[in-house]
Amino acid sequence: MAYHNKKKGLALLELIVVLAILGFITSAVVTLASKSFAANNLNSIVRNITNITVGMKLIFKGDYDLPGDDIFNNELPDILLKFGAVTPQSLRNPLGGEFEFKPASIRGRQERGAFIVLKDISAEDCLTVSQQMFYGVDYLKVGFNATVDTDMFVRNPTASNGYLKTLNSKNEFNISDALEACGNEISSTVIFGVR
């Protein structure tokens, strides 16, 4: 009687192939998960800014009885919270930190609006946020180290200067202008204006 000596188990080559396949699957899952988290953060930014702008528009329309004429004697975020216009989570930037609020004038009339500043986002995210928020705000300026103006009425606004929308500019979103303004920088600033 002849006995055949068959080896049981996996050969080294088979084990390497299985580990390579598992590594590939793991990297694909991690990549998809990171993209999902990034998209969720971007959606949260848009949702939070939308909530803030709606609340600010109600304040500037006079729907809330505010103490005094100058709403910036008080902190705008506190006023938004006090009147239930936003939740505390809406005031948080999912990418880190809080949104900055600055007073805005319109043709020299003080504090008839406000700017919301979003810093340190990628050029790609700058483009996405600008496109999604364009019709919900009165003013939109973007770019690397974009600075906050004092007035939403700007002389000679151009995309090359970062202006996508002002009170005296066109009100149609132009993807070419947005690409030019957001640029290819690692970090951009987006400034939204509401009155």
C-alpha positions, 0 to 999 in steps of 0.5 A: 500500500502506497501512501501519498504525502499530501501537504495540508495548509497554504503555501507561502505564495498563496499566503502572500497573494491573500495578504495582497488582496486584503491590503488592496481591499483595506486601502480602497475602504479607507480611501472611500471612508476618508472621501465620505468624511470630507464630503460630510464636512463640506455638507456641514459647512454649507448647512451651517452657513445657510442656517447662519445666513437665514438667521442673519437675514431675519435679524437685519430685516427687523424680525427680532426686537434687538437691544439698541441700533448697533447689533455689534455692541453684542456678539452676533453669534450670541444674538443668533443663539438667543433668538433661536435662529441657529443652534450652537452646532451651526456656529462651528466650522466642521474643519475646526474652529468657529466662523468669524463674524465682521460688521458690514456697511452698505454704501457707507451705512454702518452695520446693515449687514455682516460678513462670515469668514471661513478660513483654511479650506482647499481650492476644491472645497472653495469652489464647491462652497462658493457654488452652493452658497452663491444664491443664498448670500449677497456678497461672496469673496474668495481667494488665498488670504482674502481680506474682509472689506468694510462695505458690500458695495465694491468699486470694480469687483472682478474675479481676479480680485476674488469677487464672485458677487457684490451688491453691484455685480452680476448675480449669475454664478460663473464657474470660470470666475470661481475657478480663477478666484479660488485658484490652486492654492493649498488654503483659501478663505471664503467670505460671505456677506448678508444684509 
